[in-house]
Amino acid sequence: MVIAGGPFPYPKDGSTFGNRERVLPKRARGFYREYTVATPGLRNRGAQRIVCGGAQARQPEACYYTGDHYMTFRQIAP
């Protein structure tokens, strides 16, 4: 899987996701990056995110979706 790279509308898109909730597999700091999933009708970022992890941002090892702001995740890519 290769990620195209944007443009991303929110400044935090592509930033490090710390996995403080410890819901995703434990990895070194900087492994995971988060991206906003736009929610129609909202002016802010909302609760939906995609979090991808890997040594290289454009070639993630796995991606996860959360619709409840990091409480639960569902893997969406290997």
C-alpha positions in Angstrom: 0.0 0.0 0.0 1.3 3.5 -0.9 -0.2 6.7 0.3 -0.5 9.6 -2.2 0.4 12.3 0.3 -2.3 14.9 0.4 -3.1 17.7 0.4 -4.4 17.3 3.9 -6.7 20.1 5.1 -5.8 20.0 8.8 -2.4 21.0 10.2 -2.3 17.9 12.5 -2.7 15.5 9.6 0.4 13.4 9.3 1.5 14.2 12.9 2.7 11.5 15.3 0.0 9.5 17.0 1.2 8.6 20.5 -1.1 5.6 21.1 -1.6 6.8 24.7 -4.8 4.8 24.8 -2.8 1.7 24.1 -5.5 0.3 21.8 -3.1 -0.3 18.9 -0.1 -2.7 19.0 2.7 -1.2 21.0 5.4 0.4 18.8 8.2 2.9 19.2 7.2 6.6 19.4 6.8 8.1 15.9 5.7 4.8 14.3 2.0 5.9 14.0 0.7 8.9 12.2 -2.8 10.2 12.2 -5.1 11.7 9.5 -8.5 13.3 9.7 -11.5 11.8 8.1 -13.8 14.7 7.1 -17.3 14.5 8.6 -20.0 16.3 6.5 -21.7 19.1 8.4 -18.9 19.6 10.9 -16.7 22.7 11.0 -14.0 21.1 13.2 -12.0 17.8 12.7 -14.7 15.7 14.4 -13.9 12.2 15.8 -13.0 10.2 12.8 -9.4 9.4 12.1 -7.2 7.0 10.1 -4.0 6.1 11.9 -1.2 4.4 9.9 2.0 2.9 11.1 5.3 2.1 9.5 8.9 3.1 9.2 8.0 5.2 6.1 4.9 7.4 6.0 4.2 6.7 2.4 4.5 3.0 2.8 2.6 2.1 6.0 2.7 -1.4 7.4 -0.9 -1.1 8.7 -3.7 1.4 8.8 -6.6 1.6 11.3 -9.9 3.6 11.4 -11.5 5.1 14.5 -14.9 6.7 14.4 -14.9 7.5 18.2 -11.7 9.5 18.7 -9.3 6.7 19.5 -11.5 4.6 21.8 -11.8 1.7 19.3 -10.0 0.9 16.1 -10.7 -1.3 13.1 -7.8 -2.4 10.8 -8.5 -1.2 7.2 -5.2 -2.2 5.5 -2.7 -4.9 6.2 
